[in-house]
Amino acid sequence: VADRETHKIRKIVISTGVVTTLAGSGVSGNTDATGTSASFYRPVAITTDGTNLYVADYNNHRIRKIVISTGVVTTLADSGFTYPRGITTDGTNLYVADRNNDRIQKIVISTGVVTTLAGSSSGFTDATGTSAKFKNPLGIVSDGTNLYVVDTENNKIRKIVISTGVVTT
């Protein structure tokens, strides 16, 4: 769980309800470290590939990676984001709802390279790639072929074909 107000990533054992801190000191910051020696600043969303967690570290404008088995936190991507709000993965790439940039960003997990998959500026346009427009995208999920985005201020659910970048409502 991304515990935004305590700046922590929490683990809940489903069968018992026991809650522990996987990472985060509880004090806002942007320190890459292990477990509670690491710090976040309002983490808001997480996704996993089964081995790692990827965190939208909202107020740090970064995407962070946590190795689940060790709690080691590193910064995967820290350029170009303005309040990343949602995050999902297809196993090879991460897709980030970059709220204030009105874009959907793609991050290659193996390299950390960030590119814009869709969106360019605030508005509402169904189109391909950067010709599409969003207004404060927040939530995002993948079915492996498509992305589905909560386009908050347009009051729409948008679909992006991952292979082509085609955006439809």
N, C-alpha and C positions, 0 to 999 in steps of 0.2 A: 504494500500500500504506500502510495506517495502521500505522506502526512505533511501537507503544505504548511500548516501553522506551526509545527514543531521542527520543521526543516530536517525531517528524517525519512528514511525508507524503512518501513516496518514489515515484519514477517509475522503472519498469523497461521498457526497450525490449525487446519480446518477441523480435525477430529476433536481437538481439546479447547480451541479458542485461545490458546496461550499466545500472547503478543510479545515479540522481542524486537529490538532494533538491529537491523542488518547493517545500516550505514547512516551516518549523520550524527553530529555532536549535539544537536539541539540548539545551536547558536548559528545564526545566518553567516554564510561565508562561501568560499569557493575552493576549498582545500581538497586536493587529490591526496588520498591516504587510505588507510584500512579501517573499516568498521566505524566506530564512533570517533575516530580521529579525523575522518573526512567531514566536510561540511557542504551544505546545500543552502540555497536561498529560495524558499518556496517551491519545492518540487511539486509538480501538479499532475504528472501522468507517467506511467511506466508501461513497457512492453517487454517481452522476453523471447529469446530463441531457445530456451531450455537450459542454457549454460550461463548466460549473462542476462542482466536486466539493463534496460536502456531507459534513461530518465530525462524527461523534459524539465530541466532546471530553470524554471520560469523567470525569476528575477535576476539570475546570472546570465540569461540569454545563451545558454549552452545545452548541449546534449552530453550526458554523462553515462558512463558504462560501469556496471558493478559486476564483478565475477561472483556469482551466487555462492560458490563453495568457500570462498576466502573473504568476501566482503571488500576486496580491493576496488577502490573507486578511481577512475581516470576520466579525463575529459576527452570525449571522442570528437566533438566538433564545437567550435566556439566562435565562428565568424558568420556574420550575416543574419543572425536570428534576432528578432525583436519580440520577446515574450512568446517562446514556443509553448503551445498549449496542449496539443495532442500528439501522440506518437504511436506508430504501429510498425510491424515488420512483416516481410515475406520470407524471412530467413537469410536473405542475401543483402537486402537493403532496408534502411529505416525510412519511414515517411513521416514528416513532421508538419503539423498544422501550425504554421508560423503566423500567429495571430495578427500582430500589428503590421507585418509586411504584406498581409493579404495574399500569402503564397502557400503552396504545398511544396516543401523541400524534400529532396531525395538525398540520402546519405549512403554511400557504399560502406558497409560495415567493415570490410577488410582494409580499407584505406582511409576512411574518414572524409573522403571527398564529397563536398556538398554541391548540388546543382538544383535549380528550380525545375520541378516537374510541371507545375501549373500555377497560373496566377502571376500578376505583375503589379497591380495597383488596386485600390479600393473601388468596388463597383459590383456589377452583376452582368456577366457575359458568359454564355456557353460557347466555348471555342476550344482550340487545341493549344496546349502548352501555355506559354506566357501571353497568348492572346486572350485567355480566359481571365475572368475577374471574380474575386471573392471579397467579402466584407467581414472581417474578423472570424476566420475559420477557427473552430475550437476542437471538436471531437473528430477522430479519424479511426477507421478500422479497415482491414484488408481481408479479402477472401482469397488472396493469392493471385487473382487476375485483375481485380478492380479495387479501387479505394472508394470508400463512402465517407463523405465529409459533412459535418454539421457546419453550414454556412450561416452563422448565428444572426448577423444583422440583416441578412437577406431573407431570413426565415425559410430556408430551403435545405434539403438534403441533396448533395451533389455527388455524382458518380464520376470517377476518373478511370479510364482504361489505362492500366499501368504501362502496357507496351507502346501505346501511342500518345498518351497525354491528353486524349480527347475528354473534355468535360461536358457533362449533360446534367440537367436537373432531374 
